[in-house]
Amino acid sequence: MGKTVGILGGMGPLATVDLFAKIVQCTPAAVDQDHLRIIVDNNPQIPPRVEAIIQGAESPLPSMARSARLLEGAGADFIVMPCNTAHYWIGELRQAVKVPVLDMIEAAAAYIARRRDAAAGPTLLLATAATIRTGLYQKAFAVRNLTLVTPNGAEQKVLDAAVRQVKAGAVADNPYLGELNAMVDRFAAGGTQAMLAGCTEVPLLFPFLGGPEKYDATAILAQAAVETALA
């Protein structure tokens, strides 16, 4: 049934599991055979994306390209990548394979634009410092006349630390949940009306965060994958 989905995973493993689960959950299916075929390459040895952007460390692109070609060779009709920061290299990655690679950033911005207009209050971007530095979401929002706000330096350090804890397996017991809740409450009090999980570890923390309306880029990508597979 439908096209075969390839998940270029490992960035990180929990985020990969989260995307897989959300694709299954949003697939219209009554029996096993109604579900999509999904091929996953969970490759946690891909070099760190944040360090590559912030510190000029080893580029993850060669490893990402190898994983993409592996998925293509295994029969994937298109590829999705549960890592926002890795989309900094999506142009080069697309050149490495013949199958399409869906753009998580564009999918999330388009989804939010359909539900919010330019007069709506700003959306808080919860992403890694590297993703924010690339300006990927800022550009995608700007062309749609949507306002995006980002944490200040101290708040960003807390968010980055919380993401590292998720990668280490701390979700419900993440030691930064209190500080994160205080941060999103401050933004909400200042007029922020929504927040976007622009890092694939952040949606795992959403059940433990209050604050304004939440948008999950992983869930949006999952829905885009299902729609592409069934088109």
VEXDREN-2710 file (C-alpha; in Angstrom, 1 decimal):
% VEXDREN-2710
k/r/px/py/pz
1/MET/0.0/0.0/0.0
2/GLY/1.5/3.3/-1.0
3/LYS/5.0/4.4/-1.6
4/THR/7.9/3.2/0.7
5/VAL/9.1/5.7/3.2
6/GLY/12.8/5.9/4.0
7/ILE/13.8/7.4/7.4
8/LEU/17.3/8.8/7.6
9/GLY/17.6/8.4/11.3
10/GLY/20.0/8.3/14.3
11/MET/20.0/12.1/14.8
12/GLY/19.1/11.1/17.5
13/PRO/17.6/7.7/18.0
14/LEU/14.7/8.7/20.2
15/ALA/13.7/11.3/17.7
16/THR/13.8/8.6/15.0
17/VAL/11.6/6.3/17.0
18/ASP/9.2/9.3/17.6
19/LEU/8.9/10.0/13.8
20/PHE/8.4/6.3/13.1
21/ALA/5.6/6.1/15.7
22/LYS/3.9/9.3/14.4
23/ILE/3.9/8.0/10.8
24/VAL/2.2/4.8/12.0
25/GLN/-0.3/6.7/14.2
26/CYS/-1.4/9.1/11.4
27/THR/-1.7/6.4/8.7
28/PRO/-5.3/5.5/8.0
29/ALA/-5.3/1.8/8.6
30/ALA/-7.7/-0.9/9.9
31/VAL/-5.3/-3.8/9.7
32/ASP/-1.5/-4.4/9.5
33/GLN/-1.6/-4.6/5.7
34/ASP/-3.0/-1.1/5.4
35/HIS/0.1/0.5/6.9
36/LEU/3.1/1.9/4.9
37/ARG/6.3/0.1/4.3
38/ILE/9.0/2.1/6.2
39/ILE/12.7/1.5/5.9
40/VAL/14.8/3.0/8.7
41/ASP/18.6/3.6/8.8
42/ASN/19.2/4.5/12.4
43/ASN/22.8/5.7/12.1
44/PRO/23.9/7.4/15.4
45/GLN/27.5/7.6/14.0
46/ILE/26.5/10.6/11.8
47/PRO/28.8/13.4/13.1
48/PRO/27.1/16.0/15.3
49/ARG/25.3/18.7/13.4
50/VAL/25.4/21.4/16.0
51/GLU/29.2/21.2/16.3
52/ALA/29.6/21.2/12.6
53/ILE/27.7/24.5/12.3
54/ILE/28.8/26.2/15.5
55/GLN/32.4/25.0/15.7
56/GLY/33.3/24.1/12.1
57/ALA/33.7/20.4/13.2
58/GLU/33.4/17.5/10.8
59/SER/30.5/17.8/8.4
60/PRO/27.7/15.2/8.7
61/LEU/26.9/15.5/5.0
62/PRO/29.0/12.5/3.7
63/SER/27.5/10.2/6.3
64/MET/24.0/11.5/5.7
65/ALA/24.5/11.0/1.9
66/ARG/25.6/7.4/2.5
67/SER/22.5/6.7/4.6
68/ALA/20.3/8.3/2.0
69/ARG/21.8/6.2/-0.8
70/LEU/21.4/3.1/1.4
71/LEU/17.7/3.9/1.8
72/GLU/17.3/4.5/-1.9
73/GLY/19.1/1.3/-2.7
74/ALA/16.8/-0.6/-0.3
75/GLY/13.7/0.6/-2.1
76/ALA/12.7/3.9/-0.4
77/ASP/10.6/6.0/-2.8
78/PHE/11.3/9.1/-0.8
79/ILE/13.3/10.1/2.3
80/VAL/12.4/11.9/5.5
81/MET/14.9/13.1/8.1
82/PRO/14.0/13.6/11.8
83/CYS/16.6/16.3/12.5
84/ASN/15.9/19.9/12.0
85/THR/19.5/21.1/12.2
86/ALA/20.5/18.5/9.5
87/HIS/18.2/20.4/7.0
88/TYR/21.0/22.9/6.7
89/TRP/22.5/20.4/4.2
90/ILE/19.3/19.3/2.5
91/GLY/20.2/20.9/-0.8
92/GLU/23.4/18.9/-1.1
93/LEU/21.7/15.8/0.3
94/ARG/19.1/15.9/-2.5
95/GLN/21.9/16.0/-5.0
96/ALA/23.2/12.7/-3.6
97/VAL/20.1/10.7/-4.4
98/LYS/17.5/10.4/-7.2
99/VAL/14.5/10.0/-4.8
100/PRO/12.8/13.1/-3.2
101/VAL/13.9/14.3/0.3
102/LEU/11.0/16.0/2.1
103/ASP/11.8/19.3/3.8
104/MET/10.7/19.3/7.4
105/ILE/11.3/23.1/7.8
106/GLU/9.1/24.0/4.8
107/ALA/6.4/21.5/5.9
108/ALA/6.2/23.0/9.4
109/ALA/6.2/26.6/8.2
110/ALA/3.5/25.8/5.6
111/TYR/1.4/23.9/8.1
112/ILE/1.5/26.8/10.6
113/ALA/0.8/29.4/7.9
114/ARG/-2.4/27.6/7.1
115/ARG/-3.6/27.9/10.7
116/ARG/-2.2/31.3/11.7
117/ASP/-2.3/34.7/9.9
118/ALA/0.2/37.6/9.9
119/ALA/-1.9/39.3/12.6
120/ALA/-1.6/36.5/15.0
121/GLY/0.9/36.7/17.9
122/PRO/4.4/35.5/17.5
123/THR/5.5/31.8/17.6
124/LEU/8.4/30.8/19.9
125/LEU/11.0/28.6/18.1
126/LEU/12.3/25.9/20.4
127/ALA/15.4/24.7/18.5
128/THR/19.1/24.1/18.9
129/ALA/21.4/27.1/18.8
130/ALA/22.7/25.8/15.5
131/THR/19.3/25.6/13.9
132/ILE/18.6/29.2/15.0
133/ARG/22.0/30.3/13.7
134/THR/21.2/28.9/10.2
135/GLY/18.1/31.0/10.0
136/LEU/16.2/28.2/8.3
137/TYR/13.0/28.7/10.2
138/GLN/13.3/32.5/10.3
139/LYS/13.4/32.5/6.4
140/ALA/10.6/30.1/6.1
141/PHE/8.4/32.2/8.4
142/ALA/9.4/35.5/6.9
143/VAL/8.3/34.6/3.4
144/ARG/4.9/33.7/4.9
145/ASN/4.7/37.0/6.9
146/LEU/4.6/35.2/10.2
147/THR/6.5/36.4/13.3
148/LEU/9.0/34.1/15.0
149/VAL/10.7/34.8/18.2
150/THR/13.7/32.9/19.8
151/PRO/15.0/32.5/23.3
152/ASN/17.7/34.8/24.6
153/GLY/21.3/33.6/25.2
154/ALA/20.7/32.3/28.8
155/GLU/17.4/30.6/27.8
156/GLN/19.0/29.0/24.8
157/LYS/21.7/27.4/26.9
158/VAL/18.9/25.9/29.1
159/LEU/17.1/24.6/26.0
160/ASP/20.3/23.1/24.5
161/ALA/21.1/21.4/27.8
162/ALA/17.6/20.0/27.9
163/VAL/18.0/18.6/24.4
164/ARG/21.3/16.9/25.4
165/GLN/19.5/15.3/28.4
166/VAL/16.8/13.9/26.0
167/LYS/19.5/12.4/23.8
168/ALA/20.9/10.8/27.0
169/GLY/17.5/9.3/27.7
170/ALA/16.1/11.8/30.3
171/VAL/12.6/12.8/29.2
172/ALA/10.0/12.8/32.0
173/ASP/12.9/13.2/34.5
174/ASN/14.7/15.9/32.4
175/PRO/16.3/18.2/35.0
176/TYR/15.6/21.3/32.9
177/LEU/11.8/21.0/32.8
178/GLY/11.3/23.5/35.5
179/GLU/13.4/26.2/33.8
180/LEU/11.8/25.4/30.4
181/ASN/8.3/25.8/31.8
182/ALA/9.3/29.1/33.4
183/MET/10.7/30.3/30.0
184/VAL/7.6/29.4/28.0
185/ASP/5.4/31.0/30.6
186/ARG/7.4/34.2/30.3
187/PHE/7.0/34.2/26.6
188/ALA/3.2/33.5/26.9
189/ALA/2.9/36.4/29.4
190/GLY/4.6/38.6/26.8
191/GLY/2.1/37.8/24.1
192/THR/3.6/34.7/22.4
193/GLN/0.6/32.7/21.2
194/ALA/2.3/29.5/20.0
195/MET/5.5/27.5/20.2
196/LEU/7.2/25.3/17.6
197/ALA/9.3/22.3/18.4
198/GLY/12.0/23.0/15.8
199/CYS/14.3/20.3/17.3
200/THR/13.2/16.7/17.1
201/GLU/14.0/16.0/20.8
202/VAL/11.7/18.9/21.9
203/PRO/8.3/17.2/21.1
204/LEU/9.3/14.4/23.5
205/LEU/9.2/17.1/26.3
206/PHE/5.8/18.6/25.2
207/PRO/3.7/16.4/27.5
208/PHE/5.7/18.0/30.4
209/LEU/5.5/21.6/29.2
210/GLY/2.7/24.1/29.7
211/GLY/2.7/27.4/27.8
212/PRO/0.9/28.4/24.6
213/GLU/-0.4/26.3/21.7
214/LYS/2.2/23.7/20.6
215/TYR/3.3/22.8/17.1
216/ASP/5.3/19.6/16.6
217/ALA/7.5/19.7/13.5
218/THR/8.0/15.9/13.8
219/ALA/4.3/15.3/13.7
220/ILE/3.9/17.6/10.8
221/LEU/6.7/15.8/8.9
222/ALA/5.0/12.5/9.7
223/GLN/1.7/13.7/8.2
224/ALA/3.6/15.0/5.1
225/ALA/5.2/11.6/4.7
226/VAL/1.9/9.8/4.9
227/GLU/0.3/12.2/2.4
228/THR/3.3/11.7/0.0
229/ALA/3.2/7.9/0.3
230/LEU/-0.5/7.8/-0.4
231/ALA/-0.6/10.3/-3.2
END
